[in-house]
């Protein structure tokens, strides 16, 4: 029978907590500041697709271009059918399927969307800017964004 003392259990728990804190700190430093955008304001975007929301992140591509993963997550309140996408280095908006399916009343929620951006999608050696964009199907469609993040990481 294996008996572990109370003191040993406390030490192991303390050690696990320290490792968890170090892991979180390492993760927080792994993403350069320009690759992560966090916002908590509540802008309203109204109009027909597609236009820039003015929220961008940048990533520096090495000489050998590699795909990047862009993740947007956030709270929203949509009125009408509303699409959300990204634009790479000023290219046209690549629209995802972020839609209020009812199309008649305001519906809110939280959502996370990921895009895999390939070199053929407009990535270049050096600095690349990825901008949030979108719009509705009608001029009167709108979306209010709440707390949200936009992040880009180079795939390995």
C-alpha positions in Angstrom: 0.0 0.0 0.0 1.4 3.4 -1.0 0.9 6.1 1.6 1.6 9.7 0.7 2.0 12.2 3.5 -0.2 15.3 3.8 3.0 17.4 3.5 4.0 15.7 0.3 0.6 16.3 -1.2 0.8 20.0 -0.3 4.2 20.3 -1.9 3.0 18.5 -5.0 -0.1 20.8 -5.2 2.1 23.9 -4.7 4.5 22.7 -7.4 1.6 22.1 -9.8 0.3 25.6 -9.2 3.8 27.1 -9.9 4.1 25.1 -13.1 0.6 26.3 -14.2 1.5 30.0 -13.5 4.8 29.6 -15.4 2.9 28.0 -18.3 0.4 30.9 -18.5 3.2 33.5 -18.3 5.1 31.7 -21.1 2.0 31.6 -23.2 1.3 35.3 -22.6 4.8 36.2 -23.8 4.6 33.9 -26.8 2.3 36.2 -28.8 3.9 39.5 -29.8 1.7 42.5 -28.9 1.0 43.4 -32.6 -0.3 39.9 -33.2 -3.1 40.3 -30.6 -5.8 42.9 -30.5 -8.2 43.0 -27.4 -11.0 45.4 -27.3 -13.8 46.0 -24.8 -15.7 49.0 -26.4 -19.0 48.6 -28.2 -18.8 49.9 -31.7 -21.7 49.6 -34.1 -21.1 48.7 -37.7 -23.9 49.3 -40.2 -24.1 48.7 -43.9 -23.9 46.4 -46.8 -20.9 44.0 -47.1 -18.0 44.5 -47.3 -16.1 47.2 -45.5 -13.3 47.5 -43.0 -13.9 47.6 -39.3 -10.5 49.2 -38.7 -9.3 46.5 -36.4 -6.0 45.0 -37.4 -3.2 42.7 -36.4 0.2 42.2 -38.0 2.4 39.2 -38.5 6.0 39.1 -39.9 6.5 36.3 -42.4 9.9 34.8 -42.8 11.6 34.4 -46.3 9.9 31.0 -46.6 6.2 32.0 -46.4 4.0 29.8 -44.1 0.3 29.8 -43.5 -1.1 31.8 -40.6 -4.1 31.2 -38.4 -6.3 34.1 -37.6 -8.8 33.8 -34.8 -11.6 36.2 -33.9 -13.7 35.7 -30.9 -16.2 38.0 -29.3 -19.6 39.0 -28.1 -22.0 40.6 -30.5 -25.6 41.8 -31.1 -26.7 41.5 -34.7 -29.7 43.0 -36.4 -30.2 41.4 -39.8 -27.9 39.1 -41.7 -24.4 40.1 -41.0 -21.1 38.7 -42.3 -17.7 38.9 -40.7 -14.4 38.3 -42.5 -10.8 39.4 -42.9 -8.8 41.3 -45.4 -5.1 40.4 -46.0 -2.8 43.3 -46.9 -5.6 45.4 -48.4 -7.0 42.6 -50.6 -10.8 42.2 -50.7 -12.6 40.9 -47.6 -12.8 37.1 -47.3 -16.2 36.6 -45.8 -17.1 33.9 -43.3 -20.6 32.8 -42.4 -21.2 34.9 -39.3 -25.0 35.4 -39.7 -28.1 36.1 -37.7 -30.3 33.6 -39.3 -33.6 35.1 -38.2 -32.8 38.3 -40.1 -35.7 40.2 -38.4 -34.7 40.9 -34.8 -31.7 41.6 -32.7 -29.9 38.4 -31.7 -26.8 38.4 -29.5 -24.3 35.8 -28.5 -20.6 34.9 -28.5 -18.8 33.4 -31.4 -15.3 32.3 -32.4 -14.2 32.1 -36.0 -10.8 30.9 -37.4 -9.4 31.4 -40.8 -6.3 29.7 -42.2 -4.5 32.2 -44.5 -2.3 30.7 -47.1 0.6 32.4 -48.9 -1.6 32.4 -52.0 -4.2 34.5 -50.2 -1.9 37.5 -50.3 0.8 36.9 -47.6 4.2 38.5 -48.4 7.7 38.2 -46.9 7.9 40.7 -44.0 5.1 42.5 -42.4 1.5 41.5 -43.2 -1.6 43.3 -42.0 -4.9 41.4 -41.4 -8.0 43.5 -40.9 -11.4 42.6 -39.7 -14.2 43.4 -42.2 -17.7 42.5 -43.1 -21.1 43.9 -43.5 -24.8 43.0 -43.9 -26.9 42.0 -46.8 -28.8 45.3 -46.7 -27.7 48.9 -45.9 -29.6 48.8 -42.6 -28.1 45.6 -41.2 -25.9 46.2 -38.2 -23.8 44.6 -35.6 -22.6 45.8 -32.2 -19.4 44.2 -31.0 -18.6 43.7 -27.3 -15.5 42.2 -25.7 -13.5 40.7 -28.5 -10.0 39.5 -29.6 -8.3 39.2 -33.0 -5.2 37.1 -33.0 -2.8 35.9 -35.7 -0.2 33.2 -35.3 2.2 31.6 -37.8 1.5 27.9 -38.2 4.4 25.6 -37.5 
